[in-house]
Amino acid sequence: MDFYKRMSVVLLSVPEGKVITYGQTAKLIGRPRNARQVGYGLREGLGGDVPAYKVVNSKGFLSGANHFLTWDMQRTMLMNEGIIPLMTNEGWRVDLEKYGWKLTAEEAEKINKIFEAKGI
């Protein structure tokens, strides 16, 4: 399995107007305990040209802001898709109930078929 190629497939599958968590991404890749590896891959650009701004932590916080060109770029990119992060005492946060990607069985199957077709 190529973790970062799978990561790319998963992140490119996230629908417009939705976000995904590091843990959810790792689970879809087939490595549910590797959320930190997702973060590492995004930070190092190992997933290729993926919408990294759509990845938030398990509580919905925008936790990758220091890896963007400006401190507010992730927030701005989310807002461009209609996702409204709210400022809290702990930082910018996305409502996962409203904006979190609730993957369907059909979407999961489609992702697995892409993995198979690519041999990853």
N, C-alpha and C positions, 0 to 999 in steps of 0.2 A: 504494500500500500504506500502510495506517495501522499503523505499528510498534506503538504502544501498545495499540490494539484487538486486534491479533494476540497481543501479549504476554498480555493478559487471557485470551483463549481458551486459550492454551497452559497458563498457570498454573492455570486452573480445571479443566484436564484431568488434572492430576497426580493419580494415585490416592492414596487414603489410605494412610499408612504409607510413602510414598516421597518422595524429594527430587529436585530438578532443579538443575543448575548454571546459572550465568549464560550460559555458552557454549552449552550444550545448548538453552537457551531461545532464544537468538539464532538458532541454526541452524534450529530448528523454525519460527521466524518467517520465515525466508528470508533472513536477514542474518547469516551465520556469523561475521563479524568485528566484530559490534556487541554483544559481551557487556557492555561498559561502559555502553552505552545502556540495556540492561536494568536495570543497577544504578541509573542515573539515573532511569529511569521509576519504579522501585520507591520510590526515595527521595522523589520528588516526588509520588507517588500518581497517576501518569498512566495506570496500568493499571486504575484503579478499585478495586473491593473484591475483591482477589485474595489468595490465601494466600502473601504475601511471605515468611513464615517458612520456607517449603519450599525457598527458593532458597539454595544454598550455593556456595562457590567451587569451582574445578576440582579442589581437593585434598580437598574435603569440609568445609572449615572454615566455621563460622558467622561470616560476615564482615560481616553487616549489623546487628549487635547495637546499634550506636549509633543506629539509626533506629527502635528500638522504645521503648516507654514506660519499660521497665526493662532493665538490662543482661542479665538472664537470661530475658526474655520469649520470645525465639526458641527457646531451649533448652527452656523449659517447654512451649511449644506443640508442639514436635516430640515431646517425651516423651508428651504427651497423645494422640498418634497411634501410640505404640509405637516411635518412633524414638529410639534411645538414643545421644546424643552422648557422647563420651568426652573427658575433659580430657587434653591433651597439653602438652608444654612450649611449644607454639606457640599453644595456645588450644583451644576446644571444636571437636571434629571428629566428623563422621558417617562411618561406613563406607560408602563409595559402592558397594562390591561387594554389600553386604547391602541398603542402603536406597536406592540410586540407581535412578531410573526407567529401566528398559531398555525403551524404546519399541518396540512391535511395528509391523509394516507396517500392520496394520489400524488401530491407534491413530493413526498418522501420517495415513493416508487420511481418517479421521474428522475430524481437525483441519483438513485441507485442505478438506474438504467444508463445514465450518463457515465457514472463510474465504470460500469461494465464495458460500455462502448469504448472508453478511453483506456481501458486496461489498468485502472487505478483502483 
